[in-house]
Amino acid sequence: MLKHWTRGILMFVVMTLLTGLAYPLVVTGLAQLIFPAQANGSLIYKDGQAVGSQLIGQNFNDPRYFQSRPSAAGQEGYNAAASGGSNLGPTNQDLLKSIAERADNIRKQNGLNKDQEVPSDLVTASGSGLDPDITPEAAMLQLPRIAKMRNLPVEKVRSLIQQDTTTQQFGILGEPRVNVLRLNLDLDSLTK
């Protein structure tokens, strides 16, 4: 009986060292070697200081910046520790009311007519509540406001949006998108 216990304990120690220590160290080391930016959170730096991740959305309240997609993650939104959607269904009255309010705010902020359509990504949160990207249409809708607030030619801001637009991966996967943090940082560097 003691022989079986000894083998069992030895196997437990060996497997713990292999799967709990050696494997994670090898995988972490390879990730740091092959994909260092991704392994460290895909951080975006400005003047040597990390200002965010290209994978996590942020709230931009200043009208001089492009607005992100709304967030349902946490009380104030954009809380990575509280990642998640609102879980409200498409017929839920609270959801419909918040979408209508957001659409009205977007129209007001951007000087649109009351019946002008607003891209859905500016009025609905993503499943995680942390989506860092908006559609090029959502960015173009905000273009006149940004150009006016920053006293920039519309064409200059348009070319910035086009420059920061990521196309479909391999030409078929996903949709074209614009990373809001990167776009706003490029906008800041343009107006320095």
N, C-alpha and C positions, 0 to 999 in steps of 0.2 A: 504494500500500500504506500509506503514512504517513497518508493521508487516512482510511482505514478505522480505523487504530489510534487516531487522534485522536478520531474520532466515538465509538468504543467506550469510550475512557477518559472522555470528556465525559459520555456516557450513564451510565456507572458512577458518576461523581461526582454527577450530577443525581439519579439514583435513590437513591443513598445519602443524600443530603440530604433528599429527599422522604420516603422510607420509613423511614430510620433516625433522622431528627431531627425533621422537621416533623410527620409523622403522629403519632408518640408524644407530642410536646408538645401537639398539639391534643387528642388523646384524653384525656391526663392533665388538661389544663386544663378540658375539658368535664366530666370525672368529678368534679373538685374543685368545680366550679360547681354541677352538677346533683345529685350524690350524694356530698357531702363525707364523711359518716360511713362509708359503704361504701368509698369510695376510700382511706380511712385505716385500714382494717382492722376496722371495726365494733367499736371499742374500747368497753369499759364502764369508767366512771370512778367512783371513790369518794373523796370529799374532794379532788377535783382531781387525783388520781393514777390512772393507768391500772392496772387490776387484772386485765385479761384481755380477751379478745375474745368476743363472743357467738357466734362461729363456731367456736371451738376449745375443746374440753373440757379440764377440769382435774381433778386428783385431789384429792378431799376425804377425808382420813383421819380427821379429828376426828368422833366420833360425834354431836356437836352439830349437824352439817351434813348436808344431803341428799347422798347418795353418787351419783357419776356412773356412767355406763356404763363397763365395763372398757375398757382400751386395750391394743392390741398394737403401738403405735407406739413403738419404742425399748425399751431395757432396762427403764427405770422406767415406761414408758408416757407418753402425752400429749406426746411429743416431735414437734413439727410438722416437724422436719427429717427424721424417720424415719417419716413418715406411711405407713400401710399396715396391712392386716389380717394375721392369722396365716397365712393361706393353707392352713389345715388343713380337710380335708373333713368332712362331717357324720358320717362313720363312723370318723374318726381317734380312736384310743384316748386320745391325749394331750389332744385337745380335749374329749372326753367326760369325762375325769377332771377337767380344770380347771373345766368347767361344773358338775360335781357338787360340787367343793370350794367354788366361789363361791356356789352355792345354799345349801350348808350354812352358810357364813359369813353370808350375808344372813339366813338363818333365825335363827341365833344372835344376831346384832346386833339384830334386830327382834323377838325373843321369839316366833317363830312355831313351830308344830308341825313335827315332822320330815317329815310328808307334805304340808304346805301348799305350794301352788304358788307359784313366784317368777316374776315377769314376765321374759321372755327378755332384755329390754334391760338387766337388772341382772346377767346372767351371761354375755352374749356381747358381744364387741367389734364395732364397726361396721367397714365395709370400710376406712375411713381410719384407724380407731383414735383419732379425734379428735372424735367426735360430742359436741356440747355439750348435747344434749337427752335427756330420758328421757320415758317415757309418763306421763300423769297417774296411771295405775294403779301405776307404780313409785314415784311420789312419795307416793301415798296409802298404800302399804304401809309407807313409812318414817315416816309422820305420827305414830303413837303414840310412837315412840322420840324423835323431835324434840321433840314437845310435853313429854314427860317430862323430857328432858335440859335443855330450856330453861325448864322450869316455866311453860309457857304453856297456856292452854285449847286443847283439840283443835280446837274450832270456829274459833278464831283462825288456827291453822296451816292448817286446811282452806281457809278463805277466801283465805289467801295463795296456796296452790297454785292455786285456781280463778282468782284474779286474774292469776297468772303463766302460765296455760295459754294457748297460742296455738292457735287453731282451724285447720281446714283452709283453705288459701288458696283464695279464690273459692268456698268451700263444697264443693269436690270434690278439690282437690289436696293430697296428703300426709295426714298423720294429726295429731290433736291432740298437742301436745308441751309440755314444760316445760323452759325453759333453766335448768340447774342453778346456774350462776354467778349469774344474776340473782335466782333464788329464794333462794339463800343470802345474797346481799347484802340483799335485802328482809327476810329473817329477822333478820340482824344489826341492821338499822335498827329493827326491831320490838322487839328486846330491849335496846336502849340505855337 
